[in-house]
């Protein structure tokens, strides 16, 4: 069973940066496409970025040029480098694994990112 644990969130000023991590266990990490989502208060989960098993990446328009998704397969870890953070990036960030077009597992605890002066 997939277990994903997010970390690296915190409080940062506008224009600042953070790097999130997601450690995966219970799955053969390299065989899964991986995704970062976020959920702001009162809103649904929204897809932020994705990376395929071959390393192809895709980003939501609202983070293009600011965020970078990457993965370290031997370490079973997914990353999200977030630069030039804005107040509207404030949310709980989650990682998910996808296989055969389907999300596996369930939402974890996520990691809180707060962008505020």
C-alpha positions in Angstrom: 0.0 0.0 0.0 1.3 3.4 -1.0 2.4 5.6 1.8 3.5 9.2 1.0 4.8 11.6 3.6 5.2 15.3 2.7 7.6 17.6 4.5 9.4 20.9 4.0 6.6 23.4 4.4 6.7 26.5 6.6 6.2 30.2 6.8 8.0 32.3 4.2 7.8 35.9 3.1 6.5 36.8 -0.4 9.3 36.4 -2.9 10.9 33.7 -0.8 11.5 30.0 -1.5 10.9 26.6 -0.1 11.7 23.1 -1.2 9.1 20.4 -0.4 9.9 16.7 -0.2 7.7 13.6 -0.4 9.0 10.2 0.7 7.3 7.2 -0.7 7.1 3.7 0.7 5.1 0.6 -0.1 5.4 1.1 -3.8 8.1 0.7 -6.5 8.6 4.5 -6.7 10.2 4.6 -10.1 7.3 2.9 -11.7 4.8 5.6 -10.8 4.1 9.0 -12.2 4.1 11.5 -9.4 2.1 14.7 -8.8 2.0 17.6 -6.4 -1.4 19.1 -5.4 -2.4 21.8 -3.1 -5.5 22.8 -1.2 -6.2 26.3 0.0 -8.8 26.9 2.8 -12.3 26.4 1.5 -11.1 25.2 -1.9 -10.7 21.9 -3.7 -7.4 20.2 -4.3 -5.7 21.5 -7.4 -2.9 20.0 -9.4 0.3 21.9 -9.2 2.9 19.9 -11.1 3.5 16.3 -12.4 6.4 14.2 -13.4 6.3 11.0 -15.3 8.5 7.9 -14.8 10.7 9.1 -17.7 11.1 12.6 -16.1 8.7 14.5 -18.3 7.2 17.4 -16.3 4.1 19.5 -16.5 3.0 22.5 -14.5 -0.2 24.5 -13.8 -0.1 27.9 -15.4 -0.1 29.6 -12.1 3.3 28.1 -11.1 5.1 27.9 -14.4 8.5 29.5 -14.2 8.4 29.5 -10.4 8.1 25.9 -9.3 10.2 22.9 -10.3 9.2 19.3 -9.8 11.9 16.6 -9.6 12.4 13.1 -8.4 15.1 10.9 -7.0 14.2 7.3 -7.7 16.9 5.6 -5.7 15.8 7.6 -2.7 12.1 7.1 -3.3 11.6 10.9 -3.0 9.7 13.5 -4.9 10.6 17.2 -4.7 9.0 20.6 -5.4 11.3 23.6 -5.5 9.1 26.7 -5.1 10.6 30.1 -5.9 9.2 33.6 -5.9 6.4 32.6 -3.6 3.2 34.6 -3.6 0.5 34.9 -0.9 -1.8 33.0 -3.2 0.5 30.0 -2.9 -0.6 29.5 0.7 -2.1 26.1 1.0 -1.5 22.6 2.2 0.6 20.7 -0.3 0.2 17.0 -1.0 1.9 14.5 -3.2 0.2 11.6 -5.0 1.2 8.6 -7.1 -0.4 7.6 -10.3 -0.3 4.3 -12.1 -2.1 3.4 -15.3 -3.9 6.7 -15.2 -5.3 6.2 -11.7 -4.3 7.8 -8.4 -3.3 5.2 -5.8 -3.6 5.5 -2.1 -5.3 8.4 -0.4 -4.5 12.0 0.7 -1.9 12.1 3.4 -1.4 14.8 5.9 0.3 17.2 3.5 2.7 20.0 4.5 1.5 23.5 5.2 3.0 26.4 3.2 2.2 29.9 4.3 3.4 32.9 2.4 2.9 36.1 4.4 4.8 39.1 5.5 
